[in-house]
Amino acid sequence: MRKQLPIAESAEDFLKEVSVQDQSRYILRLYITGHTPLSTKAIVRIRKICEDHLEGRYDLEVVDIAQNPTLAAGEQIIAAPTLIKKLPLPLRRFIGDMSQTERILLGLDLRKAGETLSPKS
Amino acid sequence: MKRKAKPAAPAQTLPKTLTGIQGLDEITLGGLPQGRPTLVCGGAGCGKTMLALEFLIRGAMKYGEPGVCMMFEESASELAANVRSLGFDLDKLVAQKKIVLDHVHIERSEFEETGEYNLDGLFIRLGHAIDSIGAKRVVLDTIEALFAGLPNHSILRAELRRLFRWLKDRGVTAVITGERGDSSVTRYGLEEYVADCVIILDHRVEEQISTRLLRVLKYRGTTHGMNEYPFLISAHGISVLPITSLRLDHEAPTQRLSTGVARLDEMLGGKGVFRGSSVLISGTPGTGKSSIAAKFVEAACQRGERALLFAYEESAAQIVRNMRSIGIDLDKHVQRGLLQIHSSRPTLQGLEQHLVMMHDAVCEFRPSVVAVDPISNLSFETNESAVKPTLMRLIDFLKQRQITAFFTSLTTGGGLRSSPEDSQIGVSSLMDVWLLLRNSELNGEHNRTLYVLKARGMSHSNQVREFLLSDAGIDLVDVYVGAAGVLTGSTREMQEAQELAASTLRGQNHERKLRQLAGKRKAIEAQIAMLQAESDAEGAEVNFVIAQERLQEKDALQNSKELAALRSGKGGSRPTRKNS
């Protein structure tokens, strides 16, 4: 690692890659179970996070598994609400009412560990 | 041991669901609590999943109750492969919509907790699966995997409580498996939530022989068998042996069965043993125990009944060959399907598992006669105290089905010095008839003797019989009882020959004496005749003399008359007297 860092080219490539990934679209799916307080809370919060951090490059779909129970088995849903980050890889699952914004941002690779909150929020 | 409730009692308050698992329904007196969850826990490899799945599959196949299985550890295909070895076609049941399999895959690394949540996802999945086939039975295997997958245990515990409540409300009979913990029944204390029925499975190794054990730890609202029951995962699924839970109320048939040895039947009141009784033949090595057992089995087959022979010493082929040497053709009956010979080594498995195997074989073959040769080999592996309850289970089970049982037992340390009765104290009280075979050594010869030590409910001979094995078969002959003691074998024959000789001699002597007497009598008769003749002769002489004298007297009288006449002179007519 230490050897590669001084080389300008690779650092440039790295930055390029980061920007590409940054610009890539996020495909998110939120699974909820009917109109429960938890569901509502989660929907509101994830929408806010997406608007704040992924504006214009995200695709959020809210699925009510109470209406489509077969999807629950297919997507291996056990807890509700569950947010699945389908793309970019790796696949990640977030369970809960999405109240811990910091953990979501970390999990979505939008924030490095230890970094303070973004100036936007 | 509680034996209070009857399984079929109409007063049964708690509705139960039959599991279809052999023996488990008997222990629980009718199955698992209907519409409630049951916890099955145990260590790794003790058969939790098997039990749960068999409950589900039997329900779908036997009782028309569709079921849902939610697996947290194995995938559907793995599970199907596992139960295929037990002869269940899970895929087919799934295709027939009798069973729904749902594999819940939890990857700890994929999860990120972001606040409050619940397990509604699981509820919906389960609810959907139940609704899709109208399931009555649910298996959750092993729900504790959730604890490893989800970090927030306080939420999880609350949700599990809700889940079990929900299952009850849905009215499904559920089996939940759990890993056994160190200090508690399950590792995560599931027993806290599932309080209706808890079954513990165990897997123990004693003396290098492993045994699986099942115990109903608790069953709310009903009595149940409290003991540890051995069970076996065999080719036909799980088989629990609950025989100590059975009641001692079997029928007592009066029909008698021949033992196959006519003289032995004679010793047992002339008719043989009762159907459904248990017969023990004990004896020192080489006394012919197996032969009697084989004869008994053959007799059953000849009557057209089915017989089952469990052999722990010889292979089936060897038994057939050896028994042919004493004129017992077992092969014929094997060919006709009347006889099954199960040969195995006692070390193959534990005593209980042997018992389960016998149980299975008996249930399948439905024989009227069972012979076990020998039971002592089974006990060889374990201690004596373990044998009695196990045998009791077997005997009770056979009696329940009115199967006549023949057990042979090898007496150790027998011989003439120690009493052979002592050697079988443990099991003898279970037996209705006890035949004792002994070797008696006398004059450089081993001879087999047999006697009836006990025979419940029938008059029986108190005599010792000599037991003969020849190519003509088995026979019993009376032993020689005389001044010289009880004699058998050639000594008996010698004694008999001597007696015969002595009696012949005596007979001859008598004849001689009779002849002598006759001779003497003849001589006397001759003498009598001679004397008679003599006396006759003498009589004749006397008569002659008398006659002569009478004649002379007459003459004399005549003469004197004539003389008188002459002397008177009146006459003169007598010229002869003219001159006088």
Interface residues (C-beta under 8 A of the other chain):
Chain A: Y31 T33 T36 L38 I65 A66 P69 T70 A72 A73 Q76 I77 I78 A79 A80 P81 T82 L83 L91 R92 R93 F94 I95 G96 D97 M98 S99 Q100 R103 I104 L106 G107
Chain B: D102 V104 H105 I106 E110 F111 E112 E113 T114 G115 E116 Y117 N118 L119 D120 G121 L122 F123 I124 R125 G127 H128 A129 L146 L150
